[in-house]
Amino acid sequence: MIQICSYLGPNIDDICMQLNIELKKLSRWFKLNKLSLNIKKTNFITFRSKLRHLKTIPNVKTDENKIDIVKSSKFLGVIINNSLDWSDHISLVNRKVSKSIGISPRQNPPSLVGIS
């Protein structure tokens, strides 16, 4: 199950508190419906400008299991990164296209020496 949440707040601690409350509700829903959350596949991203860095790493948990923070994640085939630019996704598409047409990004172009 994939859920995208958006929280705004004056500081990261308030946002984490809101998020942890929502995760408790989600965990309760999972238990009531006899479902489980795969913590290994669960992560979160904090979106921000490239110039702003996190001073503290947010503590986000569900059922006492810490959820990992990541810089980018694939969602419905699109790679989303923490600065919301397309660089990671474009790199992936570029590699796939290069591979499918037989061009290696590190391969030198053929030499034209000796052709008249």
C-alpha positions as CSV (number, residue, x, y, z in Angstrom):
1,M,0.0,0.0,0.0
2,I,1.4,3.4,-0.9
3,Q,0.3,6.5,0.8
4,I,1.5,10.0,0.1
5,C,1.1,12.5,2.9
6,S,1.9,16.1,3.1
7,Y,2.5,18.0,6.3
8,L,3.5,21.6,6.9
9,G,4.7,23.0,10.2
10,P,6.9,25.5,11.9
11,N,9.6,22.9,12.5
12,I,10.5,19.3,11.8
13,D,9.6,18.1,15.2
14,D,5.9,19.2,14.9
15,I,5.7,17.6,11.5
16,C,7.1,14.3,12.8
17,M,4.7,14.4,15.7
18,Q,1.7,14.8,13.2
19,L,3.1,12.1,11.0
20,N,3.6,9.6,13.9
21,I,0.0,10.2,15.0
22,E,-1.2,9.4,11.4
23,L,1.0,6.3,11.3
24,K,-0.6,5.0,14.5
25,K,-4.0,5.4,12.9
26,L,-2.8,3.6,9.8
27,S,-1.2,0.8,11.9
28,R,-4.5,0.3,13.8
29,W,-6.4,0.1,10.5
30,F,-3.9,-2.5,9.2
31,K,-4.5,-4.6,12.4
32,L,-8.3,-4.3,12.2
33,N,-8.2,-5.5,8.6
34,K,-5.7,-8.3,9.3
35,L,-3.0,-6.7,7.1
36,S,0.6,-6.0,7.7
37,L,3.0,-3.2,6.6
38,N,6.3,-4.3,5.0
39,I,8.7,-2.0,6.9
40,K,11.6,-3.0,4.6
41,K,9.8,-1.4,1.7
42,T,8.5,1.6,3.7
43,N,10.4,4.9,3.6
44,F,9.8,8.6,3.6
45,I,11.2,11.7,1.9
46,T,11.4,15.3,3.3
47,F,11.0,17.7,0.3
48,R,13.0,20.9,0.4
49,S,15.1,23.2,-1.8
50,K,18.6,22.2,-2.7
51,L,19.9,25.0,-0.5
52,R,18.2,23.9,2.7
53,H,19.5,20.9,4.6
54,L,18.0,19.1,7.6
55,K,19.7,19.9,10.8
56,T,18.3,16.8,12.5
57,I,17.1,13.5,11.1
58,P,13.4,13.1,11.7
59,N,12.3,10.2,13.9
60,V,9.4,8.5,12.2
61,K,8.1,5.2,13.6
62,T,5.2,2.8,13.3
63,D,4.7,0.2,15.9
64,E,8.2,1.0,17.3
65,N,9.8,0.2,13.9
66,K,11.8,3.1,12.6
67,I,11.0,4.2,9.0
68,D,14.0,5.1,6.9
69,I,14.5,8.5,5.3
70,V,15.6,8.4,1.7
71,K,16.7,11.0,-0.8
72,S,14.7,9.5,-3.7
73,S,12.0,6.8,-4.2
74,K,10.2,5.2,-7.1
75,F,6.5,5.9,-7.2
76,L,4.3,4.5,-10.1
77,G,7.4,4.2,-12.3
78,V,8.6,7.8,-11.6
79,I,11.6,8.6,-9.4
80,I,10.8,11.4,-7.0
81,N,13.7,13.0,-5.1
82,N,13.8,15.3,-2.1
83,S,14.4,18.5,-4.2
84,L,11.5,17.6,-6.6
85,D,13.7,18.0,-9.7
86,W,13.7,15.3,-12.4
87,S,17.5,14.6,-12.4
88,D,17.2,11.1,-10.9
89,H,14.4,10.1,-13.2
90,I,16.0,11.5,-16.3
91,S,19.2,9.6,-15.5
92,L,17.3,6.4,-15.2
93,V,15.4,6.9,-18.5
94,N,18.7,7.9,-20.2
95,R,20.4,4.7,-19.0
96,K,17.4,2.6,-20.1
97,V,17.3,4.2,-23.6
98,S,21.0,3.9,-24.0
99,K,21.0,0.3,-23.1
100,S,18.1,-0.6,-25.4
101,I,19.7,1.1,-28.5
102,G,23.1,-0.3,-27.7
103,I,24.9,2.9,-26.7
104,S,27.1,2.8,-23.6
105,P,27.5,6.2,-22.0
106,R,31.2,5.5,-21.4
107,Q,31.8,4.2,-24.9
108,N,33.9,6.4,-27.2
109,P,32.4,7.2,-30.6
110,P,33.9,5.2,-33.5
111,S,37.0,6.8,-35.1
112,L,36.7,8.1,-38.7
113,V,40.4,7.8,-39.4
114,G,41.2,6.0,-42.7
115,I,37.8,6.7,-44.2
116,S,37.9,8.6,-47.4
